[in-house]
Amino acid sequence: MSLSSQQIKRLQAYRQKKFRREDGVFVAETPKVIEMLLDSPLALRMLYALPAYAEAVSRRYPDCRPYLQAVTAKELERISCLTSPQQVFGIWERPHRQLNRADAFQGISLVLDGLQDPGNLGTIIRIADWFGIDRLICSEDTADAFQPKCVQASMGAVAHLPVYYADLARLAADAPHDFPFFGTFLEGENVFEHPLTDTDAWYCIGNESHGIRPATAVLINRKIHIPTFSPASAPHRPHAAESLNAAVATGILCAQIRASGR
């Protein structure tokens, strides 16, 4: 059955946060991401797939059959958020996650202060999932974890790793005395030499351009720094890069957190 013009219009509207929020959904594309989500506990609303993929996915995931509709390549192109659509477009119910304040200080949390790029956020979610981070706690103005570009960049990890949004200052006020709150700063201790913790702690990554903001910086009680290195063959060679990408810095930090527990 073909998609009606009204259906296409509504599906295209999901490119905008307003309409996704209105219907309580998020969208995902590409077979790999779709299958990660089908393996998750999140509730599927609808799958629109090219006939060959529709047949394959219905065999592998028979529970999705009531929510599956075959579409033409032209229809998929019209509803897709991607420049080059890849076989399938899916809609899931957006999870409603509430952070219990007691749980906020159990295990390892990555705290994101004002990250704006959804691709960066999605990559950070993927990295955090890989390294077994317990949760992401985002400032209220951090990018939407269920924005299509973020979902794609996370490769579906957003379905497994809890992501919360909170007033960081208000939440931090409930922290136990001297709770370890690490943050990356130019003047911090060398992350490869300073002891980290892989038990209960927060680790903060700042905005891509401006770093950790002053209002968040005053909450941090352990400052760390990822240093630059020069090759032994050219010890005085200047560095072209002024800083690391937020997701790259997160990967280094997560690896060092796990190394500290060995």
C-alpha positions, 0 to 999 in steps of 0.5 A: 500500500502506498503512503498517502501525501498526508503520511509523507507530510507527517513523516517529513515533519519529524525532521523537526524537534517540535513534531517529534516531541509532539508525538513522543517519537524519534526516528532512525535509519540504516539497517545497522541502527534499525537492528540495534534498536529492534534488539533494544527494549524501546517500543517500535511505532513503525518501520517503512522499508524497501521490499527486499529489506522488509522481507529480511527484517520480518524474518529476523524480527517477526514481532515487528511485522504488525508495524512494518510497511513496504515502500518504494525507493521514491517514497523512502527518499521523500521521508528520509532524513539522509541524503542517501536513504538506506533501505529503511526508516523507523519510528520509535517511542521516545523513552521518558527517563527520570534521573533518581537523585540517589542513582545520580551519584552511583557509578560513573557519569559523563556530564556534558555541559552545553554540547551543541553538535548532535553528531558529537553527542551521538559519538560520545554516547557510542563511546560511553556505551563501549566503555560501560559508562553508567549514564550521561547527565546533560545540561538542559541546553545540550543537544537532543540525544534523540535528534536524527543525526545523534541517533545515527552517530550513536549507532543505536547506542542511545537505546541502551545508555541512559541519557538525562537532562538536568540543571547541573548546579541543582543536581550537584548540590545533592552530591555527597561530601567531596564527591569526585567531580572531574572536569577537563581544563587547560590548567588541570592535572595530567590525565595520564599521571593523575589518579582517576576513579572507576567507581563513583564519580562524575566526569565533565566535558564542556562545550565544543568551542568554549569548554566548561562554563564558569557556572559549572566549573565552580562545581568541579573539585578535581581538574584534569587535562589531556596534554599535547605531545611532540614527536621525539624527532621534532620536540619543538614542532608547534601544534596546529590543533588548539584543542581536541574534538569533544568526542575525541577527548571523551574517548581518551578520558573513558579509556583512562578511567578504565585503565585506572581500575586495572 
